[in-house]
Amino acid sequence: MALSNELLLRIYRDMIRQRDLDYQLVKSAKSGKMSPGWHSGLGQDAIVAPVALLRPDDYVTYTHRGCYVWIARGMSMKEILAEFHGKATGCAGGYGGTHIAKPSLGILGRSGMQGGHFPLAVGMGISAQMKGKGQVVMMFFGDGCGTRGHLHEAFNFASIWKLPIIWMCENNGLSMSVKLEKTWAIRQIAKIADNYAVPGKTVDGNDVIAVAEATSEFIERARKGEGPALLEMMTYRWRGHVEGDPMTYRTREEVREWQKKDPVPRFEKALLDRGLLTKEDIVRIHEEADDEVAEAQKFADESPEPNPEEIFSKLYATSHT
């Protein structure tokens, strides 16, 4: 898939929108408006790019840092923020909390247990393969949950059956507070792809264009029935594992060094150099995102609480999609 100018601009807008949404979730978590259990992905913003390459009928499953998935797949900020605040107008009526899902957009949720979504992605891959419509599955995971046995079982099965899955490793070098060298015997996770006879590649996860180009290649081969692939994106989260994390496991200097690699200004420079944006465009897009977030937060604040009498209404599926 060629990275058209239109696609690059869409990625940029969604990148700014999801970053603003993330900042708002941080504020709400700290203010007590919602559960403090928000896992910010600030600093990992370039990962919005792969999601923008998917078709509407593709499937996505993600980690606990999911702003880029929700926004790039077309969810509204209103339904996201309302859900986080436990309101009836949320995408799951306030019942889902941080476990955002939107099956109509191919967002089939995530596992409450880190790494539990590896076998779920395999199930999605089997479904896509059986339908025979060229659908793919994009499965995001971090270097932390990648140490679980589920990964190897899922990789092996997907490789044998040539399932159309793109395994997307967000390698931020941290498993909560534990650094990569204490959780993995190797430093380049993409190397494990060789064990399952599938392509693997490591890219700068803060370079939007590099991430998009590598993902595009793997999506194309998956649609052709050539099976899964693994893309490792080297990145870094600026905030703690969760809000309230004292972050005593790293220095401020380390964080500042990574903030110099901020994917947003890097991508802005690339778009400016290509003549796709002006500085005035950048200011306008940021302001539009700010306004959208403010309106969505107001909507969440003013939305009603769920009806307690309906608490058991969503326990059972009533239809198949």
N, C-alpha and C positions, 0 to 999 in steps of 0.2 A: 504494500500500500504506500503510495507516494504521500509525503507530508505536504499537503497543499497549504497555501497561505491562509485559506479560510480555516483549516483545521488547526494550524498553529495559533491563530488568534483566538479560536474557541478554547484551546488548551490554556492560553494565558488568562482569559477571563475567568475560567473555572478555577484556575490556580489562585487567583486573587480572591475569588468568592469563598473558596473553601478555607483559605487562610483566615479571612475575616470571621468566618463561622467558628473556626477553631479558637480564635482569640475570645469570641463571645462565650463559648462554652467554658473556657478557663475562668472568665469573669464570673459567670453564673455559678460555677462550682465553688469559687472562693467566697462569693457573697452569701451562700446558703440558699439561693433560690432553687437549686437542684442538688442531687447527690454529689458529694465531692469526688466521686470516683470517675473523673474524666481523665482519659489517657490521651494527652495532647500529642499531635504529630507535627507540631511546628518544627521546621527545619527539613522535614521530609517531603516538602510540597511538590517536588518534581514528579512524584509518583502518581499525580493526577493524569499524567500523559498517557500511560498505557490504557487506562479505562476509557479515555476518549476515542480510542481506536476500535472499540468493540461495536458490533451491530446491536440493534435493539433487542434481538432475540437471544443474544449470548447470556451466559451465566457468570455471576461473580460471587465469590465468598472472600471474606476479608478478616483482618485482625481487629484488635480493640482500638486501633487508630484509623478510623474509617471516613473522615470528612471527604477525602478526595474521591472515594467510591460513590458516596451518596450524591455529591454535587455533579460529578461527571456523568452519572447515569440519569440525571434529570430530576432528582427529588427537589421539592421546594424547601427552602429554609424554614418556612412556617411549620410544615408538618414535622420537620426534624426537631426544631427547638421545642415545639409543643410536646413531642414525645419525650424528650429529655426532661421536661418539667412535669411529666406525669399528667398531661392534660388530655381530655377526651378528643381534641382535634388533632392529636398526634397520629402518625402513620399507623400505629397499632392501638389507637384509642387510649394511649397512656399506659398500656400494659407491658410494653416491651422495654422501656427504659433505654439503656445504652445499646441494647441488642436490636439495632435498626434493620428492618427488612422491608422489601417492596417487591414481591414476586412478579408483579406486572412489569417491572423494569429489569427483571433478571437478578435482582439482589436477593439472594436466598438466605440472607442472615449469616451469622457466625456462630461458632461453638462457644458456650460459656466456659469451656475448659480449653486453655491455650493448646493448639495443636490438634484439637478434636475435629477440626474441619478438614483434615487431610482425607479421611475416608469419605466425607461428605462430597468433596470435590470429585472423587472417583465415581460416586453415584451420579453426579451431574454429568460427568463425562460419558458414562454408559448411556444415559438418557439421550444426550446429544448425538452420540454415535448411532443409536437405534433409530432416531428420527431421520437421519440421513439428509439433513438440510444445511450441512456445513457450519453448524454452530460450534462455538468453542467455549471453554471454561477458563476463567482467569482466577487463580487461587493465590491470594496474598498470605505470606507468613513471615515472621521475624526470625532472626538467627537464634533467638532463645527457644521458641517452640520447635524449631527445626531439629533439635537434639532428641526429640521424642521418637519412639519406635514407630508411631503411626506414619511418619514421613517415609520410612523405608518400605513399609508394606504398601503404601499408596503408590510410591514411585515405581515399585516393581510391577504391581498389577497394571498400572497405567501404561507402562512400557510394553509389557507382553501383549496387551490388547490394543495398543496404539490409540489410546484415548486422546481426544483433542483438548488437552489441558496444558495451559501455560502456567508453570509454577513460578511465582514471583516472590523472590526472597528480598525483603527489606532488611538489609544487613546494617543495623545502626551500631553494631559492636557491643550491645548490652542486652543481657537477660535480666531484666529488672535492675539489680545493682551489680551484677556479675559480668565481668568483661569477657570478650570472645575467647581470649587465650586460655580461660579457665573452663570453657564449655565445649570448645571444639578442638580436635587434635590438628585440624588444618586451618589455614587462614583464608582460603578461597573456597567458599561453600559450593560454588558452581562446579568444582572438580568432581563432586559426587555424581554428577550426571553421567560420567563415563562408566560408572558401575552398573548403570541401567540402560546403557547403549542409546542414550538420547543426547541431543545437543545441549551444551551448557555454556553460558557466557557471563562474564562479570563486566559491569559498566559503572561509570561515575553516576551514582544515583542522584546527584544534584545537578546534572546536566540534562535538561528536558529533552533536547533533540537526540542525544545519545540514547537515552532511555526509550524514546518513541521509536527510533529507527530499529533498535534491537528487538523491541516488542513486535513491531510490524512484521519483521522477518519470521518470527516464531508463530504469529497468528496465521500468516499465509500458509506455512507448511502444515499447521494443524488443520486448517480448512481443507487441505488437499488429502487428508487422511494419513499423513505421515507421522502422526503421533505427538507425544508431549515434548516439552523442552523446559529448561530451567534458566531463568534470568536472575542473576544476583545484582542488586542495586546497592552500591556502597553509599551510605548516607549517615545521618546523625540526628538524634532528637535533642532539641534545645532544652526542653523542660524535663521534669522527672518522669519516672515510670508512670506515676499518677500524681494528681495534685496533692500537695502535702508532703511529697517525697523530699527529704532534706538534702539529697544528692551528695552525701559525704564520700561517695565512691569515685568522684572525679573533681578536677580542679576547675576554677573559673576560667583559667587560661585555656584549658582544653575546649571549653564551650565557646569561648571567644574566637579561637582559631577556626572552629567549624562555622561559626556565624559569618566569618569572612567569605565562606563558600556558599552563602545563602543562594538558593536556586532562583529566587524571584528576580533580583537585580541582574543575575547572569542571563536569565532568559529575556529580560527586558532589553539588555544590551544587544543580544542576538537579533531581536525583532527590530530594534532601532537601526542596526547595521544593515538589515535587509530592506529597510524602508517600509516596513509593515506597520510601524507605530511611530507616532510623534510623542514628544514629552507631554504635550497637552492631552493626547489620548490616554497616556498612563495615569495622569492626574484624574481624568474623567472616569476611567474604569475603576480606580480605587474609590472614588467618591460614590459611584453607583453601588459598589459592593457594600460600602459602609451604610448607605441608605437602606439597602435590602436587608441587611442584618438587623438594623434598628427597627425596621417595620416588622420583621419576623419575631423579634424579641417582644415587641409590644403585643403582637398577636398571641404569643405564648402566655404572657402575663395576664391577658384579659380573657383567655379561653377558660371554659368550665372544667371542673374536675370530673372524672368518670363517675358514672352512677354506680354506687356500691352494690345495687341489686343485680348488676350485670357482670359481677366479678367472675362468675363461672361460665359466662356465655362463649368464651373463646377457648375452652378446653379441648374441644373436638372439632376436627375438620368437617365441614358440611358439603364440600364439593372438591373435585379434582381439577387442576389446571395443567 
